[in-house]
Amino acid sequence: MDAENLYQEAITTFRALLDDATRAGDPEPTATTLSTVRANGRVASRMVLLKAVDERGFAFYTNYQSAKAEQIAAHPQAALCFLWKTLRGGSGVQVRVEGNIELTTATESDAYFASRARDSQIGAWASAQSQTLPSREAFYERIAEFEKKFEGGPVPRPPHWGGYRLVPDLIEFWYGQRARLHERDRYELRDGRWSKRMLYP
Ligand SMILES: Cc1cc2nc3c(=O)[nH]c(=O)nc-3n(C[C@H](O)[C@H](O)[C@H](O)COP(=O)(O)O)c2cc1C
């Protein structure tokens, strides 16, 4: 298989597993751990929801003034880690993705923001994500403020809210097997060419 088709194979495999996990009743199949690096080199992880995946990469949405955004600005690289425990008869499948991070286009961010529930849209305006919140009331007041501001009309996308896309240079599938004979398939981009190899589990 040539190098470009290997990348297609990895993306197709990812999508098929995500579909399988969804069908198998995984409670949050798009949930993934996102790891980023602080300016001082220390790693930070948190969950996000994957909102799109295709040959361009893996897209998620967040606040562009959050701690993670600050970290991405300092180091535009990240890692994702998915776990679908319901697959392979309960032994699970893990997918690790690493690569560079870029912004989604404003058009993409607008389209996704417009598809969100109104409460979530208001929340994106009201939440100064990762900043100190003096009291819950302060947050409720901001929600009420933006509900009033946008009353009777559409909620536009806040300028500080949008997407990132992780452009992969590594995708690894870990398939759980009985008796610990787990399988690992690693796809890697090196010197502009994708390769695939197995790893000891
Ligand atoms: C299951 C789950 C999904 C989440 N999805 C998102 C998401 O898609 N975008 C987001 O900004 N935060 C999401 N969060 C909240 C983040 O984990 C995190 O608390 C927030 O983004 C602030 O992180 P930061 O301070 O490192 O920037 C999610 C949390 C959980 C538990």
The ligand as a Tripos MOL2 file, in Angstrom:
@<TRIPOS>MOLECULE
LIG
   31    33     1     0     0
SMALL
NO_CHARGES

@<TRIPOS>ATOM
      1 C1        -16.7720   14.7780   28.5620 C.3       1 LIG1
      2 C2        -16.2780   16.1980   28.5180 C.ar      1 LIG1
      3 C3        -16.2780   16.8900   27.3180 C.ar      1 LIG1
      4 C4        -15.8110   18.2000   27.2500 C.ar      1 LIG1
      5 N1        -15.7840   18.8270   26.0300 N.ar      1 LIG1
      6 C5        -15.2490   20.0600   25.9310 C.ar      1 LIG1
      7 C6        -15.1150   20.6930   24.6480 C.ar      1 LIG1
      8 O1        -15.4630   20.1240   23.5980 O.2       1 LIG1
      9 N2        -14.5810   21.9470   24.6280 N.ar      1 LIG1
     10 C7        -14.1730   22.5860   25.7540 C.ar      1 LIG1
     11 O2        -13.7110   23.7260   25.6540 O.2       1 LIG1
     12 N3        -14.2580   22.0100   26.9690 N.ar      1 LIG1
     13 C8        -14.7900   20.7730   27.0850 C.ar      1 LIG1
     14 N4        -14.8770   20.1730   28.3200 N.ar      1 LIG1
     15 C9        -14.3250   20.8830   29.4920 C.3       1 LIG1
     16 C10       -12.8010   20.7010   29.5090 C.3       1 LIG1
     17 O3        -12.4660   19.4050   29.9620 O.3       1 LIG1
     18 C11       -12.0800   21.7570   30.3590 C.3       1 LIG1
     19 O4        -12.5720   21.7640   31.6640 O.3       1 LIG1
     20 C12       -12.2020   23.1670   29.7730 C.3       1 LIG1
     21 O5        -12.0960   23.1510   28.3490 O.3       1 LIG1
     22 C13       -11.1460   24.1030   30.3430 C.3       1 LIG1
     23 O6         -9.8640   23.5980   30.0800 O.3       1 LIG1
     24 P1         -8.5410   24.5130   30.1300 P.3       1 LIG1
     25 O7         -8.6440   25.3630   31.3440 O.co2     1 LIG1
     26 O8         -7.4020   23.5550   30.1550 O.co2     1 LIG1
     27 O9         -8.5430   25.3340   28.8540 O.co2     1 LIG1
     28 C14       -15.3490   18.8540   28.4140 C.ar      1 LIG1
     29 C15       -15.3580   18.1640   29.6400 C.ar      1 LIG1
     30 C16       -15.8020   16.8600   29.6850 C.ar      1 LIG1
     31 C17       -15.7810   16.1280   31.0040 C.3       1 LIG1
@<TRIPOS>BOND
     1     1     2 1
     2     2     3 ar
     3     2    30 ar
     4     3     4 ar
     5     4     5 ar
     6     4    28 ar
     7     5     6 ar
     8     6     7 ar
     9     6    13 1
    10     7     8 2
    11     7     9 ar
    12     9    10 ar
    13    10    11 2
    14    10    12 ar
    15    12    13 ar
    16    13    14 ar
    17    14    15 1
    18    14    28 ar
    19    15    16 1
    20    16    17 1
    21    16    18 1
    22    18    19 1
    23    18    20 1
    24    20    21 1
    25    20    22 1
    26    22    23 1
    27    23    24 1
    28    24    25 2
    29    24    26 1
    30    24    27 1
    31    28    29 ar
    32    29    30 ar
    33    30    31 1
@<TRIPOS>SUBSTRUCTURE
     1 LIG1         1 GROUP 0 **** ****
